[in-house]
């Protein structure tokens, strides 16, 4: 459990996944689309993956992957993340945690001031 807490607090957005999980891939793609660069921990490729999977289960993750943390807080699994995305609150959580910027910056934005 301590390893999960430690890893989930090291970056603004953290996703625990398995490399063969299609929902994990979808959640990672959603985060990248929103402009986030989450820390991704592939449990099936980590020597301590089984231990972390048990710790996630103890936290209430069912299924255990994907398990998403934003700002060090457990957000939930794929269903929870998609629900937050649909209602707009996922993006707000990512902004609050500084996982993404609140405004889009274009290198050409100075042209709009002319």
Protein Blocks (a to p, Z undefined) as FASTA:
>chain_A
ZZmmmmmmmpmbdcdddfklmklmmmmmmmmmnopacddddfklgfklmmmmmmmmmnop
acfbdcddeehiafbdfklmmmmmmnopmmmmmmmnopacfbdcdfklmmmmZZ
